[in-house]
Amino acid sequence: MENRLTTLETRFDTVLPTLATKADIGRLRGELQKWMGATIIGLLFGFGGLFVALKDAPPVVPVQQAQPPVIITIPVPAGQK
């Protein structure tokens, strides 16, 4: 029993210093909010630019389908082949 308790204490002593603290999580949250804000502003500028570019674009003219070729078949008289 004593050996198992010593093993657990050693494991906790090695793991606990590597865990994130409340200050670490707060700092990470601040950085995440900054990046999210910058991403939203970038998306707004990007979509705004696309809107302006497409607003002034010439209208799309539908392409007319090419007419199928006209095939004329001439009947061959029964005696000629």
mmCIF file of the N, C-alpha and C atoms, coordinates in Angstrom:
data_MODEL
# 
_entry.id   MODEL 
# 
loop_
_atom_site.group_PDB 
_atom_site.id 
_atom_site.type_symbol 
_atom_site.label_atom_id 
_atom_site.label_alt_id 
_atom_site.label_comp_id 
_atom_site.label_asym_id 
_atom_site.label_entity_id 
_atom_site.label_seq_id 
_atom_site.pdbx_PDB_ins_code 
_atom_site.Cartn_x 
_atom_site.Cartn_y 
_atom_site.Cartn_z 
_atom_site.occupancy 
_atom_site.B_iso_or_equiv 
_atom_site.pdbx_formal_charge 
_atom_site.auth_seq_id 
_atom_site.auth_comp_id 
_atom_site.auth_asym_id 
_atom_site.auth_atom_id 
_atom_site.pdbx_PDB_model_num 
ATOM 1   N N  . MET A 1 1  ? 0.836   -1.193 0.000    1.00 0.00 ? 1  MET A N  1 
ATOM 2   C CA . MET A 1 1  ? 0.000   0.000  0.000    1.00 0.00 ? 1  MET A CA 1 
ATOM 3   C C  . MET A 1 1  ? 0.884   1.262  0.000    1.00 0.00 ? 1  MET A C  1 
ATOM 4   N N  . GLU A 1 2  ? 1.933   1.236  0.794    1.00 0.00 ? 2  GLU A N  1 
ATOM 5   C CA . GLU A 1 2  ? 2.830   2.393  0.886    1.00 0.00 ? 2  GLU A CA 1 
ATOM 6   C C  . GLU A 1 2  ? 3.519   2.651  -0.458   1.00 0.00 ? 2  GLU A C  1 
ATOM 7   N N  . ASN A 1 3  ? 3.859   1.558  -1.155   1.00 0.00 ? 3  ASN A N  1 
ATOM 8   C CA . ASN A 1 3  ? 4.519   1.682  -2.460   1.00 0.00 ? 3  ASN A CA 1 
ATOM 9   C C  . ASN A 1 3  ? 3.591   2.334  -3.478   1.00 0.00 ? 3  ASN A C  1 
ATOM 10  N N  . ARG A 1 4  ? 2.325   1.941  -3.470   1.00 0.00 ? 4  ARG A N  1 
ATOM 11  C CA . ARG A 1 4  ? 1.355   2.527  -4.401   1.00 0.00 ? 4  ARG A CA 1 
ATOM 12  C C  . ARG A 1 4  ? 1.133   4.003  -4.108   1.00 0.00 ? 4  ARG A C  1 
ATOM 13  N N  . LEU A 1 5  ? 1.076   4.375  -2.833   1.00 0.00 ? 5  LEU A N  1 
ATOM 14  C CA . LEU A 1 5  ? 0.887   5.775  -2.460   1.00 0.00 ? 5  LEU A CA 1 
ATOM 15  C C  . LEU A 1 5  ? 2.092   6.617  -2.895   1.00 0.00 ? 5  LEU A C  1 
ATOM 16  N N  . THR A 1 6  ? 3.279   6.086  -2.733   1.00 0.00 ? 6  THR A N  1 
ATOM 17  C CA . THR A 1 6  ? 4.485   6.793  -3.160   1.00 0.00 ? 6  THR A CA 1 
ATOM 18  C C  . THR A 1 6  ? 4.489   6.977  -4.677   1.00 0.00 ? 6  THR A C  1 
ATOM 19  N N  . THR A 1 7  ? 4.037   5.964  -5.402   1.00 0.00 ? 7  THR A N  1 
ATOM 20  C CA . THR A 1 7  ? 3.962   6.051  -6.860   1.00 0.00 ? 7  THR A CA 1 
ATOM 21  C C  . THR A 1 7  ? 2.982   7.146  -7.285   1.00 0.00 ? 7  THR A C  1 
ATOM 22  N N  . LEU A 1 8  ? 1.824   7.201  -6.645   1.00 0.00 ? 8  LEU A N  1 
ATOM 23  C CA . LEU A 1 8  ? 0.832   8.236  -6.969   1.00 0.00 ? 8  LEU A CA 1 
ATOM 24  C C  . LEU A 1 8  ? 1.357   9.630  -6.642   1.00 0.00 ? 8  LEU A C  1 
ATOM 25  N N  . GLU A 1 9  ? 2.005   9.791  -5.505   1.00 0.00 ? 9  GLU A N  1 
ATOM 26  C CA . GLU A 1 9  ? 2.554   11.097 -5.138   1.00 0.00 ? 9  GLU A CA 1 
ATOM 27  C C  . GLU A 1 9  ? 3.604   11.551 -6.146   1.00 0.00 ? 9  GLU A C  1 
ATOM 28  N N  . THR A 1 10 ? 4.429   10.630 -6.588   1.00 0.00 ? 10 THR A N  1 
ATOM 29  C CA . THR A 1 10 ? 5.450   10.962 -7.582   1.00 0.00 ? 10 THR A CA 1 
ATOM 30  C C  . THR A 1 10 ? 4.805   11.375 -8.899   1.00 0.00 ? 10 THR A C  1 
ATOM 31  N N  . ARG A 1 11 ? 3.766   10.661 -9.266   1.00 0.00 ? 11 ARG A N  1 
ATOM 32  C CA . ARG A 1 11 ? 3.061   10.983 -10.507  1.00 0.00 ? 11 ARG A CA 1 
ATOM 33  C C  . ARG A 1 11 ? 2.417   12.368 -10.420  1.00 0.00 ? 11 ARG A C  1 
ATOM 34  N N  . PHE A 1 12 ? 1.775   12.670 -9.281   1.00 0.00 ? 12 PHE A N  1 
ATOM 35  C CA . PHE A 1 12 ? 1.154   13.991 -9.104   1.00 0.00 ? 12 PHE A CA 1 
ATOM 36  C C  . PHE A 1 12 ? 2.202   15.096 -9.101   1.00 0.00 ? 12 PHE A C  1 
ATOM 37  N N  . ASP A 1 13 ? 3.335   14.833 -8.483   1.00 0.00 ? 13 ASP A N  1 
ATOM 38  C CA . ASP A 1 13 ? 4.388   15.849 -8.428   1.00 0.00 ? 13 ASP A CA 1 
ATOM 39  C C  . ASP A 1 13 ? 4.961   16.155 -9.810   1.00 0.00 ? 13 ASP A C  1 
ATOM 40  N N  . THR A 1 14 ? 4.928   15.203 -10.710  1.00 0.00 ? 14 THR A N  1 
ATOM 41  C CA . THR A 1 14 ? 5.437   15.457 -12.057  1.00 0.00 ? 14 THR A CA 1 
ATOM 42  C C  . THR A 1 14 ? 4.382   16.074 -12.971  1.00 0.00 ? 14 THR A C  1 
ATOM 43  N N  . VAL A 1 15 ? 3.104   15.800 -12.726  1.00 0.00 ? 15 VAL A N  1 
ATOM 44  C CA . VAL A 1 15 ? 2.044   16.283 -13.603  1.00 0.00 ? 15 VAL A CA 1 
ATOM 45  C C  . VAL A 1 15 ? 1.562   17.684 -13.207  1.00 0.00 ? 15 VAL A C  1 
ATOM 46  N N  . LEU A 1 16 ? 1.407   17.961 -11.923  1.00 0.00 ? 16 LEU A N  1 
ATOM 47  C CA . LEU A 1 16 ? 0.818   19.223 -11.471  1.00 0.00 ? 16 LEU A CA 1 
ATOM 48  C C  . LEU A 1 16 ? 1.543   20.473 -11.967  1.00 0.00 ? 16 LEU A C  1 
ATOM 49  N N  . PRO A 1 17 ? 2.874   20.522 -12.021  1.00 0.00 ? 17 PRO A N  1 
ATOM 50  C CA . PRO A 1 17 ? 3.513   21.753 -12.508  1.00 0.00 ? 17 PRO A CA 1 
ATOM 51  C C  . PRO A 1 17 ? 3.243   22.048 -13.990  1.00 0.00 ? 17 PRO A C  1 
ATOM 52  N N  . THR A 1 18 ? 2.831   21.054 -14.757  1.00 0.00 ? 18 THR A N  1 
ATOM 53  C CA . THR A 1 18 ? 2.613   21.270 -16.186  1.00 0.00 ? 18 THR A CA 1 
ATOM 54  C C  . THR A 1 18 ? 1.176   21.678 -16.499  1.00 0.00 ? 18 THR A C  1 
ATOM 55  N N  . LEU A 1 19 ? 0.269   21.626 -15.550  1.00 0.00 ? 19 LEU A N  1 
ATOM 56  C CA . LEU A 1 19 ? -1.124  21.989 -15.802  1.00 0.00 ? 19 LEU A CA 1 
ATOM 57  C C  . LEU A 1 19 ? -1.264  23.504 -15.922  1.00 0.00 ? 19 LEU A C  1 
ATOM 58  N N  . ALA A 1 20 ? -2.263  23.942 -16.686  1.00 0.00 ? 20 ALA A N  1 
ATOM 59  C CA . ALA A 1 20 ? -2.499  25.367 -16.902  1.00 0.00 ? 20 ALA A CA 1 
ATOM 60  C C  . ALA A 1 20 ? -3.097  25.994 -15.648  1.00 0.00 ? 20 ALA A C  1 
ATOM 61  N N  . THR A 1 21 ? -2.671  27.218 -15.375  1.00 0.00 ? 21 THR A N  1 
ATOM 62  C CA . THR A 1 21 ? -3.218  27.951 -14.240  1.00 0.00 ? 21 THR A CA 1 
ATOM 63  C C  . THR A 1 21 ? -4.348  28.850 -14.726  1.00 0.00 ? 21 THR A C  1 
ATOM 64  N N  . LYS A 1 22 ? -5.017  29.500 -13.781  1.00 0.00 ? 22 LYS A N  1 
ATOM 65  C CA . LYS A 1 22 ? -6.113  30.408 -14.128  1.00 0.00 ? 22 LYS A CA 1 
ATOM 66  C C  . LYS A 1 22 ? -5.588  31.578 -14.958  1.00 0.00 ? 22 LYS A C  1 
ATOM 67  N N  . ALA A 1 23 ? -4.386  32.046 -14.653  1.00 0.00 ? 23 ALA A N  1 
ATOM 68  C CA . ALA A 1 23 ? -3.780  33.155 -15.416  1.00 0.00 ? 23 ALA A CA 1 
ATOM 69  C C  . ALA A 1 23 ? -3.462  32.714 -16.846  1.00 0.00 ? 23 ALA A C  1 
ATOM 70  N N  . ASP A 1 24 ? -2.990  31.481 -17.011  1.00 0.00 ? 24 ASP A N  1 
ATOM 71  C CA . ASP A 1 24 ? -2.705  30.968 -18.356  1.00 0.00 ? 24 ASP A CA 1 
ATOM 72  C C  . ASP A 1 24 ? -3.970  30.921 -19.199  1.00 0.00 ? 24 ASP A C  1 
ATOM 73  N N  . ILE A 1 25 ? -5.045  30.454 -18.618  1.00 0.00 ? 25 ILE A N  1 
ATOM 74  C CA . ILE A 1 25 ? -6.310  30.355 -19.354  1.00 0.00 ? 25 ILE A CA 1 
ATOM 75  C C  . ILE A 1 25 ? -6.862  31.739 -19.664  1.00 0.00 ? 25 ILE A C  1 
ATOM 76  N N  . GLY A 1 26 ? -6.727  32.680 -18.744  1.00 0.00 ? 26 GLY A N  1 
ATOM 77  C CA . GLY A 1 26 ? -7.172  34.051 -19.003  1.00 0.00 ? 26 GLY A CA 1 
ATOM 78  C C  . GLY A 1 26 ? -6.402  34.697 -20.137  1.00 0.00 ? 26 GLY A C  1 
ATOM 79  N N  . ARG A 1 27 ? -5.081  34.479 -20.158  1.00 0.00 ? 27 ARG A N  1 
ATOM 80  C CA . ARG A 1 27 ? -4.254  35.039 -21.225  1.00 0.00 ? 27 ARG A CA 1 
ATOM 81  C C  . ARG A 1 27 ? -4.622  34.419 -22.578  1.00 0.00 ? 27 ARG A C  1 
ATOM 82  N N  . LEU A 1 28 ? -4.853  33.118 -22.571  1.00 0.00 ? 28 LEU A N  1 
ATOM 83  C CA . LEU A 1 28 ? -5.251  32.435 -23.803  1.00 0.00 ? 28 LEU A CA 1 
ATOM 84  C C  . LEU A 1 28 ? -6.606  32.939 -24.303  1.00 0.00 ? 28 LEU A C  1 
ATOM 85  N N  . ARG A 1 29 ? -7.515  33.185 -23.381  1.00 0.00 ? 29 ARG A N  1 
ATOM 86  C CA . ARG A 1 29 ? -8.841  33.691 -23.764  1.00 0.00 ? 29 ARG A CA 1 
ATOM 87  C C  . ARG A 1 29 ? -8.731  35.073 -24.409  1.00 0.00 ? 29 ARG A C  1 
ATOM 88  N N  . GLY A 1 30 ? -7.872  35.931 -23.843  1.00 0.00 ? 30 GLY A N  1 
ATOM 89  C CA . GLY A 1 30 ? -7.669  37.267 -24.421  1.00 0.00 ? 30 GLY A CA 1 
ATOM 90  C C  . GLY A 1 30 ? -7.101  37.201 -25.830  1.00 0.00 ? 30 GLY A C  1 
ATOM 91  N N  . GLU A 1 31 ? -6.123  36.310 -26.038  1.00 0.00 ? 31 GLU A N  1 
ATOM 92  C CA . GLU A 1 31 ? -5.544  36.158 -27.371  1.00 0.00 ? 31 GLU A CA 1 
ATOM 93  C C  . GLU A 1 31 ? -6.572  35.611 -28.361  1.00 0.00 ? 31 GLU A C  1 
ATOM 94  N N  . LEU A 1 32 ? -7.385  34.682 -27.908  1.00 0.00 ? 32 LEU A N  1 
ATOM 95  C CA . LEU A 1 32 ? -8.405  34.104 -28.776  1.00 0.00 ? 32 LEU A CA 1 
ATOM 96  C C  . LEU A 1 32 ? -9.440  35.152 -29.186  1.00 0.00 ? 32 LEU A C  1 
ATOM 97  N N  . GLN A 1 33 ? -9.842  35.995 -28.240  1.00 0.00 ? 33 GLN A N  1 
ATOM 98  C CA . GLN A 1 33 ? -10.801 37.055 -28.580  1.00 0.00 ? 33 GLN A CA 1 
ATOM 99  C C  . GLN A 1 33 ? -10.200 38.039 -29.572  1.00 0.00 ? 33 GLN A C  1 
ATOM 100 N N  . LYS A 1 34 ? -8.919  38.335 -29.424  1.00 0.00 ? 34 LYS A N  1 
ATOM 101 C CA . LYS A 1 34 ? -8.257  39.255 -30.356  1.00 0.00 ? 34 LYS A CA 1 
ATOM 102 C C  . LYS A 1 34 ? -8.253  38.663 -31.770  1.00 0.00 ? 34 LYS A C  1 
ATOM 103 N N  . TRP A 1 35 ? -7.902  37.393 -31.898  1.00 0.00 ? 35 TRP A N  1 
ATOM 104 C CA . TRP A 1 35 ? -7.855  36.752 -33.202  1.00 0.00 ? 35 TRP A CA 1 
ATOM 105 C C  . TRP A 1 35 ? -9.244  36.619 -33.819  1.00 0.00 ? 35 TRP A C  1 
ATOM 106 N N  . MET A 1 36 ? -10.235 36.318 -33.008  1.00 0.00 ? 36 MET A N  1 
ATOM 107 C CA . MET A 1 36 ? -11.600 36.207 -33.536  1.00 0.00 ? 36 MET A CA 1 
ATOM 108 C C  . MET A 1 36 ? -12.090 37.560 -34.051  1.00 0.00 ? 36 MET A C  1 
ATOM 109 N N  . GLY A 1 37 ? -11.803 38.619 -33.328  1.00 0.00 ? 37 GLY A N  1 
ATOM 110 C CA . GLY A 1 37 ? -12.189 39.956 -33.776  1.00 0.00 ? 37 GLY A CA 1 
ATOM 111 C C  . GLY A 1 37 ? -11.511 40.327 -35.083  1.00 0.00 ? 37 GLY A C  1 
ATOM 112 N N  . ALA A 1 38 ? -10.226 40.033 -35.186  1.00 0.00 ? 38 ALA A N  1 
ATOM 113 C CA . ALA A 1 38 ? -9.496  40.336 -36.425  1.00 0.00 ? 38 ALA A CA 1 
ATOM 114 C C  . ALA A 1 38 ? -10.037 39.516 -37.587  1.00 0.00 ? 38 ALA A C  1 
ATOM 115 N N  . THR A 1 39 ? -10.409 38.272 -37.327  1.00 0.00 ? 39 THR A N  1 
ATOM 116 C CA . THR A 1 39 ? -10.967 37.421 -38.383  1.00 0.00 ? 39 THR A CA 1 
ATOM 117 C C  . THR A 1 39 ? -12.306 37.953 -38.868  1.00 0.00 ? 39 THR A C  1 
ATOM 118 N N  . ILE A 1 40 ? -13.150 38.380 -37.945  1.00 0.00 ? 40 ILE A N  1 
ATOM 119 C CA . ILE A 1 40 ? -14.465 38.922 -38.329  1.00 0.00 ? 40 ILE A CA 1 
ATOM 120 C C  . ILE A 1 40 ? -14.296 40.201 -39.142  1.00 0.00 ? 40 ILE A C  1 
ATOM 121 N N  . ILE A 1 41 ? -13.405 41.074 -38.735  1.00 0.00 ? 41 ILE A N  1 
ATOM 122 C CA . ILE A 1 41 ? -13.176 42.316 -39.485  1.00 0.00 ? 41 ILE A CA 1 
ATOM 123 C C  . ILE A 1 41 ? -12.636 41.995 -40.875  1.00 0.00 ? 41 ILE A C  1 
ATOM 124 N N  . GLY A 1 42 ? -11.718 41.033 -40.970  1.00 0.00 ? 42 GLY A N  1 
ATOM 125 C CA . GLY A 1 42 ? -11.176 40.638 -42.276  1.00 0.00 ? 42 GLY A CA 1 
ATOM 126 C C  . GLY A 1 42 ? -12.255 40.070 -43.185  1.00 0.00 ? 42 GLY A C  1 
ATOM 127 N N  . LEU A 1 43 ? -13.145 39.246 -42.622  1.00 0.00 ? 43 LEU A N  1 
ATOM 128 C CA . LEU A 1 43 ? -14.241 38.698 -43.429  1.00 0.00 ? 43 LEU A CA 1 
ATOM 129 C C  . LEU A 1 43 ? -15.182 39.794 -43.917  1.00 0.00 ? 43 LEU A C  1 
ATOM 130 N N  . LEU A 1 44 ? -15.461 40.764 -43.067  1.00 0.00 ? 44 LEU A N  1 
ATOM 131 C CA . LEU A 1 44 ? -16.333 41.864 -43.490  1.00 0.00 ? 44 LEU A CA 1 
ATOM 132 C C  . LEU A 1 44 ? -15.710 42.646 -44.647  1.00 0.00 ? 44 LEU A C  1 
ATOM 133 N N  . PHE A 1 45 ? -14.423 42.954 -44.548  1.00 0.00 ? 45 PHE A N  1 
ATOM 134 C CA . PHE A 1 45 ? -13.755 43.658 -45.640  1.00 0.00 ? 45 PHE A CA 1 
ATOM 135 C C  . PHE A 1 45 ? -13.730 42.802 -46.906  1.00 0.00 ? 45 PHE A C  1 
ATOM 136 N N  . GLY A 1 46 ? -13.474 41.518 -46.763  1.00 0.00 ? 46 GLY A N  1 
ATOM 137 C CA . GLY A 1 46 ? -13.414 40.632 -47.926  1.00 0.00 ? 46 GLY A CA 1 
ATOM 138 C C  . GLY A 1 46 ? -14.748 40.529 -48.638  1.00 0.00 ? 46 GLY A C  1 
ATOM 139 N N  . PHE A 1 47 ? -15.805 40.279 -47.884  1.00 0.00 ? 47 PHE A N  1 
ATOM 140 C CA . PHE A 1 47 ? -17.127 40.172 -48.511  1.00 0.00 ? 47 PHE A CA 1 
ATOM 141 C C  . PHE A 1 47 ? -17.607 41.522 -49.039  1.00 0.00 ? 47 PHE A C  1 
ATOM 142 N N  . GLY A 1 48 ? -17.229 42.607 -48.367  1.00 0.00 ? 48 GLY A N  1 
ATOM 143 C CA . GLY A 1 48 ? -17.570 43.934 -48.883  1.00 0.00 ? 48 GLY A CA 1 
ATOM 144 C C  . GLY A 1 48 ? -16.893 44.196 -50.221  1.00 0.00 ? 48 GLY A C  1 
ATOM 145 N N  . GLY A 1 49 ? -15.630 43.807 -50.333  1.00 0.00 ? 49 GLY A N  1 
ATOM 146 C CA . GLY A 1 49 ? -14.904 43.967 -51.600  1.00 0.00 ? 49 GLY A CA 1 
ATOM 147 C C  . GLY A 1 49 ? -15.515 43.132 -52.707  1.00 0.00 ? 49 GLY A C  1 
ATOM 148 N N  . LEU A 1 50 ? -15.913 41.905 -52.377  1.00 0.00 ? 50 LEU A N  1 
ATOM 149 C CA . LEU A 1 50 ? -16.575 41.067 -53.385  1.00 0.00 ? 50 LEU A CA 1 
ATOM 150 C C  . LEU A 1 50 ? -17.896 41.681 -53.835  1.00 0.00 ? 50 LEU A C  1 
ATOM 151 N N  . PHE A 1 51 ? -18.649 42.231 -52.892  1.00 0.00 ? 51 PHE A N  1 
ATOM 152 C CA . PHE A 1 51 ? -19.920 42.853 -53.243  1.00 0.00 ? 51 PHE A CA 1 
ATOM 153 C C  . PHE A 1 51 ? -19.704 44.026 -54.187  1.00 0.00 ? 51 PHE A C  1 
ATOM 154 N N  . VAL A 1 52 ? -18.730 44.874 -53.889  1.00 0.00 ? 52 VAL A N  1 
ATOM 155 C CA . VAL A 1 52 ? -18.458 46.038 -54.746  1.00 0.00 ? 52 VAL A CA 1 
ATOM 156 C C  . VAL A 1 52 ? -17.982 45.582 -56.118  1.00 0.00 ? 52 VAL A C  1 
ATOM 157 N N  . ALA A 1 53 ? -17.137 44.566 -56.168  1.00 0.00 ? 53 ALA A N  1 
ATOM 158 C CA . ALA A 1 53 ? -16.613 44.083 -57.446  1.00 0.00 ? 53 ALA A CA 1 
ATOM 159 C C  . ALA A 1 53 ? -17.720 43.471 -58.294  1.00 0.00 ? 53 ALA A C  1 
ATOM 160 N N  . LEU A 1 54 ? -18.602 42.707 -57.679  1.00 0.00 ? 54 LEU A N  1 
ATOM 161 C CA . LEU A 1 54 ? -19.659 42.058 -58.446  1.00 0.00 ? 54 LEU A CA 1 
ATOM 162 C C  . LEU A 1 54 ? -20.788 43.025 -58.816  1.00 0.00 ? 54 LEU A C  1 
ATOM 163 N N  . LYS A 1 55 ? -20.948 44.079 -58.045  1.00 0.00 ? 55 LYS A N  1 
ATOM 164 C CA . LYS A 1 55 ? -21.988 45.063 -58.347  1.00 0.00 ? 55 LYS A CA 1 
ATOM 165 C C  . LYS A 1 55 ? -21.688 45.783 -59.659  1.00 0.00 ? 55 LYS A C  1 
ATOM 166 N N  . ASP A 1 56 ? -20.410 46.063 -59.916  1.00 0.00 ? 56 ASP A N  1 
ATOM 167 C CA . ASP A 1 56 ? -20.015 46.803 -61.116  1.00 0.00 ? 56 ASP A CA 1 
ATOM 168 C C  . ASP A 1 56 ? -19.664 45.892 -62.281  1.00 0.00 ? 56 ASP A C  1 
ATOM 169 N N  . ALA A 1 57 ? -19.806 44.593 -62.131  1.00 0.00 ? 57 ALA A N  1 
ATOM 170 C CA . ALA A 1 57 ? -19.464 43.649 -63.193  1.00 0.00 ? 57 ALA A CA 1 
ATOM 171 C C  . ALA A 1 57 ? -20.520 43.711 -64.296  1.00 0.00 ? 57 ALA A C  1 
ATOM 172 N N  . PRO A 1 58 ? -20.128 43.468 -65.538  1.00 0.00 ? 58 PRO A N  1 
ATOM 173 C CA . PRO A 1 58 ? -21.118 43.464 -66.620  1.00 0.00 ? 58 PRO A CA 1 
ATOM 174 C C  . PRO A 1 58 ? -22.094 42.304 -66.432  1.00 0.00 ? 58 PRO A C  1 
ATOM 175 N N  . PRO A 1 59 ? -23.310 42.478 -66.938  1.00 0.00 ? 59 PRO A N  1 
ATOM 176 C CA . PRO A 1 59 ? -24.292 41.402 -66.770  1.00 0.00 ? 59 PRO A CA 1 
ATOM 177 C C  . PRO A 1 59 ? -23.870 40.155 -67.552  1.00 0.00 ? 59 PRO A C  1 
ATOM 178 N N  . VAL A 1 60 ? -24.282 39.041 -67.062  1.00 0.00 ? 60 VAL A N  1 
ATOM 179 C CA . VAL A 1 60 ? -23.941 37.767 -67.695  1.00 0.00 ? 60 VAL A CA 1 
ATOM 180 C C  . VAL A 1 60 ? -24.940 37.500 -68.812  1.00 0.00 ? 60 VAL A C  1 
ATOM 181 N N  . VAL A 1 61 ? -24.413 37.321 -70.026  1.00 0.00 ? 61 VAL A N  1 
ATOM 182 C CA . VAL A 1 61 ? -25.262 37.038 -71.182  1.00 0.00 ? 61 VAL A CA 1 
ATOM 183 C C  . VAL A 1 61 ? -25.297 35.529 -71.367  1.00 0.00 ? 61 VAL A C  1 
ATOM 184 N N  . PRO A 1 62 ? -26.483 34.946 -71.412  1.00 0.00 ? 62 PRO A N  1 
ATOM 185 C CA . PRO A 1 62 ? -26.524 33.495 -71.583  1.00 0.00 ? 62 PRO A CA 1 
ATOM 186 C C  . PRO A 1 62 ? -25.989 33.086 -72.953  1.00 0.00 ? 62 PRO A C  1 
ATOM 187 N N  . VAL A 1 63 ? -25.241 32.020 -72.980  1.00 0.00 ? 63 VAL A N  1 
ATOM 188 C CA . VAL A 1 63 ? -24.670 31.511 -74.218  1.00 0.00 ? 63 VAL A CA 1 
ATOM 189 C C  . VAL A 1 63 ? -25.738 30.704 -74.929  1.00 0.00 ? 63 VAL A C  1 
ATOM 190 N N  . GLN A 1 64 ? -25.939 31.019 -76.230  1.00 0.00 ? 64 GLN A N  1 
ATOM 191 C CA . GLN A 1 64 ? -26.947 30.288 -76.984  1.00 0.00 ? 64 GLN A CA 1 
ATOM 192 C C  . GLN A 1 64 ? -26.384 28.932 -77.379  1.00 0.00 ? 64 GLN A C  1 
ATOM 193 N N  . GLN A 1 65 ? -27.229 27.936 -77.284  1.00 0.00 ? 65 GLN A N  1 
ATOM 194 C CA . GLN A 1 65 ? -26.824 26.589 -77.665  1.00 0.00 ? 65 GLN A CA 1 
ATOM 195 C C  . GLN A 1 65 ? -26.681 26.523 -79.183  1.00 0.00 ? 65 GLN A C  1 
ATOM 196 N N  . ALA A 1 66 ? -25.658 25.845 -79.645  1.00 0.00 ? 66 ALA A N  1 
ATOM 197 C CA . ALA A 1 66 ? -25.464 25.677 -81.085  1.00 0.00 ? 66 ALA A CA 1 
ATOM 198 C C  . ALA A 1 66 ? -26.567 24.769 -81.624  1.00 0.00 ? 66 ALA A C  1 
ATOM 199 N N  . GLN A 1 67 ? -27.055 25.128 -82.803  1.00 0.00 ? 67 GLN A N  1 
ATOM 200 C CA . GLN A 1 67 ? -28.107 24.321 -83.416  1.00 0.00 ? 67 GLN A CA 1 
ATOM 201 C C  . GLN A 1 67 ? -27.517 22.984 -83.850  1.00 0.00 ? 67 GLN A C  1 
ATOM 202 N N  . PRO A 1 68 ? -28.261 21.915 -83.657  1.00 0.00 ? 68 PRO A N  1 
ATOM 203 C CA . PRO A 1 68 ? -27.752 20.620 -84.135  1.00 0.00 ? 68 PRO A CA 1 
ATOM 204 C C  . PRO A 1 68 ? -27.689 20.628 -85.657  1.00 0.00 ? 68 PRO A C  1 
ATOM 205 N N  . PRO A 1 69 ? -26.750 19.898 -86.226  1.00 0.00 ? 69 PRO A N  1 
ATOM 206 C CA . PRO A 1 69 ? -26.633 19.894 -87.692  1.00 0.00 ? 69 PRO A CA 1 
ATOM 207 C C  . PRO A 1 69 ? -27.870 19.271 -88.337  1.00 0.00 ? 69 PRO A C  1 
ATOM 208 N N  . VAL A 1 70 ? -28.191 19.784 -89.503  1.00 0.00 ? 70 VAL A N  1 
ATOM 209 C CA . VAL A 1 70 ? -29.326 19.269 -90.250  1.00 0.00 ? 70 VAL A CA 1 
ATOM 210 C C  . VAL A 1 70 ? -28.844 18.090 -91.092  1.00 0.00 ? 70 VAL A C  1 
ATOM 211 N N  . ILE A 1 71 ? -29.457 16.951 -90.908  1.00 0.00 ? 71 ILE A N  1 
ATOM 212 C CA . ILE A 1 71 ? -29.069 15.747 -91.642  1.00 0.00 ? 71 ILE A CA 1 
ATOM 213 C C  . ILE A 1 71 ? -30.177 15.427 -92.640  1.00 0.00 ? 71 ILE A C  1 
ATOM 214 N N  . ILE A 1 72 ? -29.804 15.392 -93.908  1.00 0.00 ? 72 ILE A N  1 
ATOM 215 C CA . ILE A 1 72 ? -30.764 15.094 -94.953  1.00 0.00 ? 72 ILE A CA 1 
ATOM 216 C C  . ILE A 1 72 ? -30.466 13.697 -95.487  1.00 0.00 ? 72 ILE A C  1 
ATOM 217 N N  . THR A 1 73 ? -31.441 12.846 -95.445  1.00 0.00 ? 73 THR A N  1 
ATOM 218 C CA . THR A 1 73 ? -31.252 11.488 -95.979  1.00 0.00 ? 73 THR A CA 1 
ATOM 219 C C  . THR A 1 73 ? -31.986 11.374 -97.302  1.00 0.00 ? 73 THR A C  1 
ATOM 220 N N  . ILE A 1 74 ? -31.302 10.875 -98.292  1.00 0.00 ? 74 ILE A N  1 
ATOM 221 C CA . ILE A 1 74 ? -31.910 10.699 -99.632  1.00 0.00 ? 74 ILE A CA 1 
ATOM 222 C C  . ILE A 1 74 ? -32.208 9.226  -99.778  1.00 0.00 ? 74 ILE A C  1 
ATOM 223 N N  . PRO A 1 75 ? -33.459 8.944  -100.039 1.00 0.00 ? 75 PRO A N  1 
ATOM 224 C CA . PRO A 1 75 ? -33.808 7.515  -100.210 1.00 0.00 ? 75 PRO A CA 1 
ATOM 225 C C  . PRO A 1 75 ? -33.165 6.950  -101.471 1.00 0.00 ? 75 PRO A C  1 
ATOM 226 N N  . VAL A 1 76 ? -32.670 5.758  -101.329 1.00 0.00 ? 76 VAL A N  1 
ATOM 227 C CA . VAL A 1 76 ? -32.035 5.075  -102.455 1.00 0.00 ? 76 VAL A CA 1 
ATOM 228 C C  . VAL A 1 76 ? -33.095 4.186  -103.095 1.00 0.00 ? 76 VAL A C  1 
ATOM 229 N N  . PRO A 1 77 ? -33.243 4.231  -104.453 1.00 0.00 ? 77 PRO A N  1 
ATOM 230 C CA . PRO A 1 77 ? -34.211 3.350  -105.077 1.00 0.00 ? 77 PRO A CA 1 
ATOM 231 C C  . PRO A 1 77 ? -33.887 1.887  -104.814 1.00 0.00 ? 77 PRO A C  1 
ATOM 232 N N  . ALA A 1 78 ? -34.876 1.063  -104.829 1.00 0.00 ? 78 ALA A N  1 
ATOM 233 C CA . ALA A 1 78 ? -34.712 -0.343 -104.452 1.00 0.00 ? 78 ALA A CA 1 
ATOM 234 C C  . ALA A 1 78 ? -33.767 -1.081 -105.392 1.00 0.00 ? 78 ALA A C  1 
ATOM 235 N N  . GLY A 1 79 ? -33.635 -0.720 -106.625 1.00 0.00 ? 79 GLY A N  1 
ATOM 236 C CA . GLY A 1 79 ? -32.798 -1.445 -107.561 1.00 0.00 ? 79 GLY A CA 1 
ATOM 237 C C  . GLY A 1 79 ? -31.339 -1.062 -107.452 1.00 0.00 ? 79 GLY A C  1 
ATOM 238 N N  . GLN A 1 80 ? -30.980 0.037  -106.804 1.00 0.00 ? 80 GLN A N  1 
ATOM 239 C CA . GLN A 1 80 ? -29.588 0.483  -106.711 1.00 0.00 ? 80 GLN A CA 1 
ATOM 240 C C  . GLN A 1 80 ? -29.050 0.217  -105.307 1.00 0.00 ? 80 GLN A C  1 
ATOM 241 N N  . LYS A 1 81 ? -27.940 -0.425 -105.267 1.00 0.00 ? 81 LYS A N  1 
ATOM 242 C CA . LYS A 1 81 ? -27.261 -0.621 -103.986 1.00 0.00 ? 81 LYS A CA 1 
ATOM 243 C C  . LYS A 1 81 ? -25.839 -0.891 -104.192 1.00 0.00 ? 81 LYS A C  1 
# 
